[in-house]
Structures are given as C-alpha cells and as structure tokens.
Amino acid sequence: MNDLAIITISTNEARWLKPCLTSVFEHAGGASLDVIVADNQSTDGTRELVEGRFPQARVITCENRGFSHANNQAAMATDARYVLFLNPDTEILEGAFGELVRALDERPEVGLVGVKQVTVQGELLPTIRRFPNAIRMFFESIGSERFPFRASFLGERELDLARYEEEVSCDWTSGSFMLVRREALLAAGLMDERSFIYSEEPDLCLRIKQAGWDVRHLPAMTIVHHAGKAGLSARMLAQDAYSRVLYARKHFGHLHRSTYLGAIALGLLLRALATRDRERRSAFTGALSTLAGRRKPPFGQPQGVAVAPPDTASGGDAANKNAVTDAAA
C-alpha cells in the first residue's frame, strides 16, 4: 500500500503537466507515491507525455463528465492511505510529501488538509474558507472584502493573511490541493457528481466534518497555483451559479436556500450594473438567468446522475477544475 496517491486531471492540460509532475516527484520526501493522471478525453497528447516523460506515473482514461467524476474514477483506482486531489496548473515550491504524510499520521483526527498557495508573483492566495450561507453571501455581494474591518460573518474567505502561517482548523479549503485521509473519504463518500464543476469542495469538506473528522490548513507545504489564468469566463460564471443552486438544494432548508440564492442574485445584478464593459455585463446577466432557471447551465447535467438532490438542511447522499474548464472552452 502506498502512502499517498496524487491525482491530477488533464483535459488537454499537457502544457501544465510537465512542471506539475516534475515538482511532485522532486518533493516526494521519502513518501511512496501512486501518481495518477485522469485523462479526461484529451486530444493534446496527455497520455503520450505522461508515459514518455513520467513512466513512474500512470494514466487512466475517463469519460469527460466533470471534475468530481474524474477525481472519483482515479480515487477508486488506488488503495493509498492518503489521496491528494491536485490541479495540473500547480507546482510544489516548498515542503515534502513525506513530511506532510508524517504530520497527518500524528494527527489521526484530521480527515482533510490544504496547504499554502501562492501566485506566480508570490502573493498569498486565500484558501481557508468558511461554509457558504446566506449572511456571508449577502455581505460578499455588497463588497465586504473591501471593508476596512474583518469579521467571520462577512464572507467565506479568510483574509487575515497571518493565519496562513499557522495550523488552523477551517470549514473547507480550495480544491486545487485537497489531501484526504482514505478512511475519511470512505466515511464521507466520494465527490458529488451532480454538478459538472464547482461547489464540490465545500460539499466534500462538510460531509467529512459531519462524519466526525477535522479539516485543517497545514502550512507544511507551499505550492504555486496559476489561478485565474483564463480571466472572466461567462460560461464558468454561469456554471458556478448553477452549482450553488445544487449545493443550496442539498444542504439548506427552503427559507435559507431562498435567501442564499437571492443574495447571489443581488451580487450578480450589482456587478452587471457597475460595469460598462458589454461582455462582462452579459456574463453577469447570463449567470443570473442560469441561477433563476431561465437558462440551462453551460455543461448541463452529467448523464446518469440525478438532477435534483435531496431537499434537506442536513446534507444528502454522496456519490482540476482548470483542466475541465479549459477543455470545455
């Protein structure tokens, strides 16, 4: 049994895989790794690149049914003690997987961790998150991240950058780097495939916490994430709105769900009114139409997966973002 399975999705992401996988193997730190590339129907030579340059890794072929589906297929193909879901547009900068595995072995109560993430320019990315709710969404919609003071009820992202130097329990963390204990993943269930992309991280972390495990930010490793490289995408903005509808249906009661979605609608409307750029305004109004159910989500619903999740406030059944995003573009 390997210590750690490292799963990355490629949907025509060969250009990112070379630096990503190179850094992964350079930072093994004595951990036994099972590196898996989930090839989401790529046409850019992903398989040939991996098999030619990284023979110690393996490739599995997936039908392109979204972020969660590809990660789940790879997770079911390994028996490693820990599973890392890693975006292909990332590189390991500092730390070693051996040290990270030992840190988790010493913390048996921890089910999932994230690590420090920085931009190419070295700026810290806020990846410590609080669970979505109507109050946080309302304040985010009116620009709370630009307020001169901070409070936990004002938004999902932790903006006190000093916290990222500490080990911190949190609600959820960015899906670009999520390291999960195998027992916690089996207890909570795999990623929910009902949305093609987005909202799978808070959903998975919520179910892991409901199963009795802790979720933490652990600054034992630092990675660079080429986040936001594609700029504003109208389709991805609409898809995000759709995924939030699914999350709200699954985890919120009727009143909370309506208030939460109303807060999202307010934010999209304010952003549409605030911009003079026609394309940006069209993106915000398009996402608003998807949120309201007047327009289908760009990537629809994965085949064979129920559209409407349970309408409960306590959860429901469970079933490289950038990789999926770029392929769909």
C-alpha positions as CSV (number, residue, x, y, z in Angstrom):
1,M,0.0,0.0,0.0
2,N,1.4,3.4,-1.0
3,D,1.5,6.3,1.4
4,L,-0.1,8.8,-0.9
5,A,-2.0,8.8,-4.2
6,I,-1.6,12.1,-6.1
7,I,-4.5,12.6,-8.6
8,T,-4.5,15.3,-11.3
9,I,-7.0,15.7,-14.1
10,S,-6.0,16.6,-17.6
11,T,-8.4,17.7,-20.2
12,N,-5.9,19.0,-22.7
13,E,-3.7,20.1,-19.9
14,A,-0.4,18.6,-21.2
15,R,1.2,22.0,-21.1
16,W,0.9,22.2,-17.3
17,L,1.6,18.5,-16.6
18,K,5.4,18.6,-17.1
19,P,6.2,21.3,-14.5
20,C,3.5,19.9,-12.1
21,L,4.6,16.3,-12.2
22,T,8.3,17.2,-12.1
23,S,7.7,19.1,-8.9
24,V,5.7,16.3,-7.4
25,F,8.4,13.7,-7.8
26,E,11.1,16.2,-6.7
27,H,9.2,16.7,-3.4
28,A,8.3,13.1,-2.6
29,G,10.5,13.3,0.5
30,G,10.6,9.6,1.0
31,A,6.9,9.0,0.7
32,S,5.8,6.2,-1.6
33,L,3.6,7.8,-4.3
34,D,1.0,6.5,-6.6
35,V,0.7,9.3,-9.2
36,I,-2.4,9.1,-11.4
37,V,-3.3,11.3,-14.3
38,A,-7.0,11.1,-15.1
39,D,-7.1,11.8,-18.8
40,N,-10.5,13.4,-19.5
41,Q,-10.7,12.6,-23.2
42,S,-7.7,14.8,-24.1
43,T,-6.6,15.3,-27.6
44,D,-3.3,17.1,-26.9
45,G,-1.0,14.1,-26.2
46,T,-1.6,13.9,-22.5
47,R,-1.1,10.2,-22.3
48,E,2.0,10.2,-24.5
49,L,3.5,13.0,-22.4
50,V,3.0,11.2,-19.1
51,E,4.0,7.8,-20.4
52,G,7.1,9.2,-22.1
53,R,8.4,11.6,-19.5
54,F,7.0,10.2,-16.3
55,P,7.0,6.4,-16.5
56,Q,6.6,6.2,-12.7
57,A,3.1,7.7,-13.1
58,R,0.1,6.1,-14.6
59,V,-2.8,7.3,-16.8
60,I,-6.4,6.3,-16.6
61,T,-8.9,7.3,-19.3
62,C,-12.2,8.9,-18.2
63,E,-15.3,10.0,-20.0
64,N,-15.4,13.8,-19.6
65,R,-18.2,14.1,-17.0
66,G,-16.7,16.8,-14.9
67,F,-14.3,17.5,-12.1
68,S,-15.8,15.2,-9.5
69,H,-16.3,12.2,-11.8
70,A,-12.7,12.2,-13.0
71,N,-11.4,12.5,-9.4
72,N,-13.7,9.7,-8.2
73,Q,-12.5,7.4,-11.0
74,A,-8.9,7.9,-10.0
75,A,-9.6,7.6,-6.3
76,M,-11.3,4.3,-6.8
77,A,-8.2,3.1,-8.7
78,T,-5.9,3.4,-5.7
79,D,-5.6,1.9,-2.2
80,A,-3.1,4.5,-0.9
81,R,-3.5,5.7,2.7
82,Y,-4.0,9.3,1.7
83,V,-5.3,10.8,-1.5
84,L,-4.3,14.2,-2.9
85,F,-6.6,15.9,-5.4
86,L,-4.2,18.3,-7.2
87,N,-4.8,20.7,-10.0
88,P,-2.5,20.3,-13.0
89,D,-1.7,24.1,-13.1
90,T,0.2,23.8,-9.8
91,E,3.8,23.3,-8.8
92,I,5.2,22.3,-5.4
93,L,7.5,25.0,-4.1
94,E,8.4,24.1,-0.6
95,G,8.0,21.1,1.7
96,A,7.9,17.4,1.1
97,F,5.1,14.8,0.8
98,G,6.9,12.6,3.3
99,E,6.7,15.3,5.9
100,L,3.1,16.0,5.1
101,V,2.2,12.3,5.5
102,R,4.0,12.1,8.8
103,A,2.2,15.2,10.0
104,L,-1.2,13.6,9.2
105,D,-0.1,10.3,10.8
106,E,0.5,12.3,14.0
107,R,-3.0,13.9,13.7
108,P,-5.4,10.9,13.5
109,E,-8.4,13.2,14.0
110,V,-7.7,15.2,10.8
111,G,-9.5,14.0,7.7
112,L,-8.6,16.6,5.1
113,V,-5.9,19.3,4.8
114,G,-5.0,22.2,2.5
115,V,-1.6,24.0,2.3
116,K,-0.3,27.4,1.5
117,Q,-0.8,28.5,-2.1
118,V,0.8,31.5,-3.8
119,T,0.5,33.1,-7.2
120,V,3.4,33.1,-9.7
121,Q,4.2,36.6,-8.3
122,G,4.5,35.1,-4.8
123,E,1.3,36.6,-3.5
124,L,-0.7,34.5,-1.0
125,L,-3.9,33.0,-2.2
126,P,-6.7,33.0,0.5
127,T,-7.6,29.3,0.5
128,I,-9.0,29.0,4.1
129,R,-12.8,29.1,3.7
130,R,-15.9,29.2,5.8
131,F,-19.0,27.3,4.7
132,P,-21.4,29.2,2.4
133,N,-24.5,30.7,4.0
134,A,-26.9,33.5,3.2
135,I,-25.4,36.1,5.5
136,R,-21.9,35.6,4.2
137,M,-23.1,35.6,0.6
138,F,-25.1,38.9,1.2
139,F,-22.0,40.7,2.5
140,E,-19.8,39.3,-0.3
141,S,-22.4,40.6,-2.7
142,I,-22.1,44.2,-1.4
143,G,-18.3,44.1,-1.4
144,S,-17.4,43.0,2.2
145,E,-13.9,42.0,1.1
146,R,-13.2,45.7,0.6
147,F,-14.5,46.8,4.0
148,P,-11.9,48.3,6.4
149,F,-12.6,45.7,9.0
150,R,-12.8,41.9,9.1
151,A,-15.4,39.6,10.7
152,S,-16.1,35.9,10.2
153,F,-19.7,36.5,9.1
154,L,-18.7,38.8,6.3
155,G,-17.6,36.2,3.8
156,E,-16.2,32.8,3.0
157,R,-12.6,33.6,2.6
158,E,-10.2,34.1,5.5
159,L,-8.5,37.4,4.6
160,D,-6.2,37.6,7.7
161,L,-3.0,36.6,5.9
162,A,-1.2,35.9,9.2
163,R,-3.5,32.9,9.8
164,Y,-1.9,31.2,6.8
165,E,1.4,30.8,8.7
166,E,-0.4,28.8,11.4
167,E,-2.1,25.4,11.6
168,V,-5.8,26.3,11.5
169,S,-9.0,24.3,11.7
170,C,-11.3,25.5,9.0
171,D,-14.6,24.7,7.2
172,W,-13.2,23.9,3.8
173,T,-10.2,24.6,1.6
174,S,-9.5,25.1,-2.1
175,G,-9.9,22.1,-4.4
176,S,-6.7,22.9,-6.2
177,F,-4.9,21.0,-3.3
178,M,-7.0,18.7,-1.1
179,L,-5.3,15.9,0.8
180,V,-7.7,13.5,2.2
181,R,-7.3,10.6,4.6
182,R,-8.6,7.4,3.0
183,E,-10.8,6.5,5.9
184,A,-12.3,9.9,6.0
185,L,-13.1,9.8,2.2
186,L,-14.7,6.4,2.6
187,A,-16.7,7.6,5.6
188,A,-18.0,10.7,3.9
189,G,-18.3,9.3,0.4
190,L,-16.7,10.4,-2.8
191,M,-17.2,13.7,-4.5
192,D,-20.7,14.5,-5.5
193,E,-21.0,14.2,-9.3
194,R,-24.3,16.1,-9.7
195,S,-22.6,19.3,-10.7
196,F,-20.1,19.2,-13.6
197,I,-17.8,21.6,-11.7
198,Y,-17.8,23.9,-8.7
199,S,-19.1,23.6,-5.1
200,E,-17.6,20.1,-4.7
201,E,-15.0,21.2,-2.2
202,P,-17.4,22.7,0.5
203,D,-19.7,19.8,-0.1
204,L,-17.0,17.2,0.5
205,C,-15.5,19.0,3.5
206,L,-18.9,19.4,5.1
207,R,-19.6,15.7,4.8
208,I,-16.1,14.9,6.1
209,K,-16.8,17.1,9.2
210,Q,-20.3,15.5,9.6
211,A,-18.5,12.1,9.6
212,G,-16.5,13.2,12.6
213,W,-13.2,14.4,11.1
214,D,-11.4,17.7,11.3
215,V,-10.5,19.9,8.3
216,R,-7.3,22.0,8.6
217,H,-5.0,24.3,6.8
218,L,-1.5,22.9,7.4
219,P,1.4,25.2,6.2
220,A,3.8,22.3,5.9
221,M,4.0,22.8,2.2
222,T,3.7,25.7,-0.3
223,I,2.5,25.4,-3.9
224,V,2.2,27.9,-6.7
225,H,-1.2,27.9,-8.4
226,H,-1.7,29.5,-11.8
227,A,-5.1,30.6,-10.7
228,G,-7.3,32.9,-12.8
229,K,-5.2,32.5,-15.9
230,A,-8.2,32.5,-18.2
231,G,-9.8,35.6,-16.8
232,L,-13.6,36.1,-16.6
233,S,-15.5,33.3,-18.4
234,A,-19.2,33.8,-18.9
235,R,-19.8,30.0,-19.1
236,M,-17.9,29.3,-15.9
237,L,-19.7,32.1,-14.1
238,A,-23.0,30.6,-15.1
239,Q,-21.8,27.1,-14.2
240,D,-20.8,28.4,-10.7
241,A,-24.3,29.9,-10.3
242,Y,-25.8,26.5,-11.2
243,S,-23.5,24.6,-8.8
244,R,-24.5,26.9,-6.0
245,V,-28.2,26.2,-6.6
246,L,-27.4,22.4,-6.3
247,Y,-25.4,23.0,-3.1
248,A,-28.2,25.1,-1.6
249,R,-30.9,22.4,-2.5
250,K,-28.8,19.8,-0.9
251,H,-27.8,21.5,2.3
252,F,-30.2,24.3,3.1
253,G,-33.8,24.4,4.1
254,H,-36.3,26.3,2.0
255,L,-36.1,29.7,3.7
256,H,-32.3,29.6,3.9
257,R,-32.0,28.4,0.3
258,S,-34.2,31.2,-1.0
259,T,-32.3,33.9,1.0
260,Y,-28.9,32.5,-0.1
261,L,-29.8,32.4,-3.8
262,G,-31.3,35.9,-3.5
263,A,-28.0,37.1,-2.1
264,I,-26.2,35.6,-5.1
265,A,-28.6,37.2,-7.5
266,L,-28.1,40.6,-5.8
267,G,-24.3,40.3,-6.3
268,L,-24.6,39.4,-9.9
269,L,-27.0,42.3,-10.5
270,L,-24.8,44.8,-8.8
271,R,-21.8,43.7,-10.8
272,A,-23.7,43.9,-14.0
273,L,-24.9,47.4,-13.2
274,A,-21.4,48.5,-12.1
275,T,-19.5,47.6,-15.3
276,R,-19.5,49.4,-18.6
277,D,-18.0,46.5,-20.4
278,R,-20.7,44.9,-22.6
279,E,-19.1,41.4,-22.4
280,R,-18.8,41.5,-18.6
281,R,-22.3,42.7,-18.2
282,S,-23.5,39.9,-20.5
283,A,-21.6,37.4,-18.4
284,F,-23.2,38.6,-15.1
285,T,-26.7,38.7,-16.6
286,G,-26.3,35.3,-18.2
287,A,-25.2,33.8,-14.8
288,L,-28.3,35.5,-13.3
289,S,-30.5,33.8,-15.9
290,T,-28.9,30.4,-15.1
291,L,-29.4,31.0,-11.3
292,A,-33.1,31.7,-11.9
293,G,-33.5,28.6,-14.0
294,R,-34.3,30.5,-17.2
295,R,-31.1,29.3,-18.9
296,K,-29.6,25.8,-18.8
297,P,-26.1,25.5,-17.3
298,P,-23.3,25.5,-19.9
299,F,-22.2,22.0,-19.1
300,G,-25.6,20.6,-18.2
301,Q,-26.0,17.6,-16.0
302,P,-23.8,14.5,-16.1
303,Q,-25.5,11.6,-17.7
304,G,-26.9,9.0,-15.3
305,V,-26.8,11.4,-12.3
306,A,-29.9,12.7,-10.6
307,V,-30.6,16.4,-11.3
308,A,-32.4,17.3,-8.0
309,P,-30.5,16.5,-4.8
310,P,-32.5,15.9,-1.6
311,D,-34.2,19.0,-0.2
312,T,-32.8,18.8,3.3
313,A,-30.8,21.1,5.6
314,S,-28.7,18.3,7.0
315,G,-26.9,17.0,3.9
316,G,-27.7,14.3,1.4
317,D,-26.3,11.3,-0.3
318,A,-22.8,11.5,-1.7
319,A,-21.8,9.9,-4.7
320,N,-8.7,20.2,-12.0
321,K,-11.2,22.4,-12.3
322,N,-8.9,24.2,-14.6
323,A,-8.5,21.1,-16.7
324,V,-12.2,20.6,-17.1
325,T,-12.7,24.3,-17.7
326,D,-10.1,24.6,-20.4
327,A,-11.4,21.6,-22.2
328,A,-14.9,22.9,-22.3
329,A,-13.8,26.3,-23.6
